[in-house]
Amino acid sequence: MQLHRERHRYTRVGWLRAAVLGANDGIVSTASLMIGVAAAGASNSEIAVAGFAALAAGAMSMAAGEFVSVSSQRDTEKAEIHRERRELATTPELELDELTQIYEGRGLEPPLARRVAEQLTKTDALEAHLRDELGMTGAVPARPWQAAAVSAVTFSLGAAVPLVVLVFATGNALIAAMALVALAVLGMTGAVAGRLGGAPITRAALRVVVGGGLAMVLTALVGSIVGTAV
């Protein structure tokens, strides 16, 4: 008998989320900052200093934030596993009743729900409770170091986009060129993320482009106002 193998995109959610968030944040935050500084009337060297500072600070911040966040998620998962293991050892009948009630709530007749609960308990009680009681499948384990590394690298790559534009554009064309290139790259990252995640590509791209565009416009306005006032 030939097995039907399916490729599920859900297994990518851990690193994909960190990668998309890192790249988009790198582009939006760095481009917005540089556009704001440019709108304030700064020179190209001053804009470059601001851009490189934003790249370094942002990459470290993203890495630290992802590491702490995903580590907290992993600690919670471990605590839940430990609790379920202890309850199965001390109150197995209550745990069996709990599993039965879960299957009854999903539409199984009580006798069938009991048989299913007993069979799954006999096969792997802990896995059954983690999956059906807590929704922990183990398909996407929390990996703090992976999330931190992916976020730092993709943020740096995203932040490099407006810095590259600074090499080729100066003067009055700088702000427009930086904004247009940043929005174009944001659209591409959104489309790639949508493709990898199985979401509509146009909607995924439009979402990040609109959000990034608003951030750049608002930052440019703030920079212009501050530059005039100072």
C-alpha positions in Angstrom: 0.0 0.0 0.0 1.4 3.4 -1.0 1.3 6.0 1.7 -0.1 9.5 0.9 2.5 12.0 2.2 1.4 15.5 2.9 3.6 18.6 3.3 2.2 20.9 6.0 3.4 24.4 6.2 2.5 24.6 9.9 5.9 23.1 10.7 7.6 26.2 9.4 5.7 28.6 11.7 8.5 28.9 14.3 11.3 30.1 12.1 9.1 31.7 9.5 7.5 34.0 12.1 10.9 35.1 13.4 12.3 35.6 9.9 9.4 37.7 8.6 9.2 39.8 11.7 13.0 40.4 11.7 13.2 41.3 8.0 10.2 43.6 8.1 11.2 45.3 11.3 14.7 45.8 10.0 13.4 47.5 6.8 10.7 49.5 8.4 12.5 50.7 11.6 15.8 51.5 9.9 14.3 53.1 6.8 11.9 55.1 8.9 14.7 56.4 11.2 16.9 57.3 8.3 14.0 59.0 6.5 13.2 61.0 9.6 16.8 62.0 10.1 17.0 63.0 6.4 13.8 65.0 6.7 15.3 66.9 9.6 18.1 68.1 7.3 20.9 65.9 8.3 23.9 65.2 6.1 24.5 61.8 4.4 27.2 60.9 6.9 24.8 61.6 9.8 22.1 59.6 8.2 24.6 56.7 7.7 25.6 56.8 11.4 21.9 56.7 12.4 21.3 53.8 10.0 24.2 51.7 11.2 23.3 52.4 14.8 19.8 51.3 14.2 21.0 48.1 12.5 23.2 47.1 15.4 20.8 48.1 18.1 17.8 46.5 16.4 19.5 43.2 15.6 20.6 42.8 19.2 17.2 43.8 20.5 15.4 41.4 18.2 17.7 38.6 19.1 17.3 39.2 22.9 13.5 39.7 22.6 13.0 36.5 20.6 15.2 34.5 22.9 13.4 35.6 26.1 10.0 35.2 24.5 10.6 31.7 23.1 12.4 30.6 26.2 9.3 31.6 28.3 7.2 29.6 25.9 9.4 26.6 26.2 9.5 26.8 30.0 5.7 26.9 30.1 5.5 23.8 27.8 7.9 22.0 30.1 5.9 22.9 33.2 2.7 21.6 31.6 4.3 18.4 30.6 5.6 17.9 34.1 2.2 18.5 35.6 0.4 16.1 33.2 3.0 13.4 33.9 2.5 13.9 37.7 -1.3 13.8 37.4 -1.2 10.6 35.3 0.9 8.9 37.9 -1.2 10.0 40.9 -4.8 10.2 39.6 -5.0 8.0 36.4 -8.7 7.4 36.7 -9.5 11.1 36.9 -7.3 11.7 33.9 -9.1 9.0 31.9 -12.5 10.5 32.8 -11.1 13.9 31.7 -10.0 12.5 28.3 -13.4 10.8 27.9 -15.2 14.0 28.5 -13.1 15.8 25.9 -14.0 13.2 23.2 -17.7 13.4 24.2 -17.5 17.2 23.8 -16.2 16.6 20.3 -19.3 14.6 19.3 -18.5 11.0 20.2 -21.1 8.8 21.9 -20.1 8.2 25.6 -19.3 4.5 25.1 -17.2 5.2 22.0 -15.5 8.2 23.7 -14.6 5.9 26.7 -13.1 3.2 24.4 -11.1 5.8 22.5 -9.8 7.4 25.7 -8.8 3.9 27.0 -7.1 3.0 23.8 -5.1 6.2 23.5 -4.2 6.1 27.2 -2.9 2.5 26.7 -0.9 3.7 23.7 0.6 6.9 25.1 -1.4 8.6 27.8 0.9 11.6 28.1 0.8 12.4 24.4 -3.0 12.0 24.3 -3.4 14.6 27.1 -0.9 17.0 25.7 -2.5 16.9 22.3 -6.2 16.7 23.1 -6.3 18.5 26.5 -3.7 21.2 26.0 -3.3 21.4 22.2 0.4 20.7 22.4 1.3 18.5 19.4 5.1 18.8 19.5 5.1 19.5 15.8 6.6 23.0 16.4 8.9 22.8 19.4 10.1 26.1 20.9 13.7 26.8 19.9 15.0 30.0 21.5 18.4 30.0 19.9 17.0 29.4 16.5 14.5 32.2 16.9 17.1 34.6 18.2 19.6 33.9 15.4 17.0 34.1 12.6 15.6 37.4 13.9 19.1 39.0 14.2 20.2 37.9 10.8 17.0 38.8 9.0 16.8 42.1 10.8 20.3 43.0 9.7 19.5 42.0 6.1 16.4 44.2 6.2 18.2 47.1 7.8 20.9 46.9 5.1 18.3 47.9 2.4 18.1 51.6 3.2 21.8 51.7 3.8 22.5 50.4 0.3 20.2 53.1 -1.1 22.2 55.7 0.7 25.2 54.8 -1.4 23.5 55.5 -4.6 21.0 58.4 -3.8 21.7 61.8 -2.3 20.0 65.1 -1.9 16.3 65.6 -2.6 16.0 62.2 -4.2 17.2 60.3 -1.1 14.0 60.2 0.9 11.9 59.2 -2.1 14.4 56.5 -3.3 14.7 55.1 0.2 11.0 54.9 0.7 10.3 53.3 -2.7 13.0 50.7 -2.4 12.0 49.8 1.2 8.4 49.4 0.2 9.3 47.3 -2.8 11.4 45.0 -0.6 8.7 44.9 2.0 6.2 43.8 -0.7 8.6 41.0 -1.7 9.2 39.8 1.8 5.4 39.8 2.4 4.8 37.8 -0.8 7.5 35.3 0.1 6.1 34.9 3.6 2.6 34.4 2.2 3.9 31.8 -0.3 5.8 29.9 2.4 2.9 30.0 4.8 0.2 29.2 2.3 -1.5 32.6 2.7 -2.8 34.7 -0.2 0.3 36.4 -1.6 -1.3 39.7 -2.5 -2.9 40.2 0.9 0.3 39.3 2.7 2.3 41.7 0.6 -0.2 44.6 0.8 -0.4 44.2 4.6 3.3 44.9 5.2 3.6 47.6 2.5 0.7 49.6 4.0 2.0 49.3 7.5 5.6 50.1 6.5 4.5 53.1 4.4 2.5 54.6 7.3 5.5 54.2 9.6 7.8 56.0 7.1 5.4 58.8 6.5 4.8 59.5 10.2 8.5 59.3 10.9 9.3 61.7 8.1 6.7 64.2 9.4 8.2 64.0 12.9 11.7 64.5 11.5 10.6 67.5 9.5 8.9 69.1 12.4 11.8 68.5 14.8 14.3 69.6 12.2 12.4 72.9 11.7 12.0 73.5 15.5 15.6 72.7 16.5 
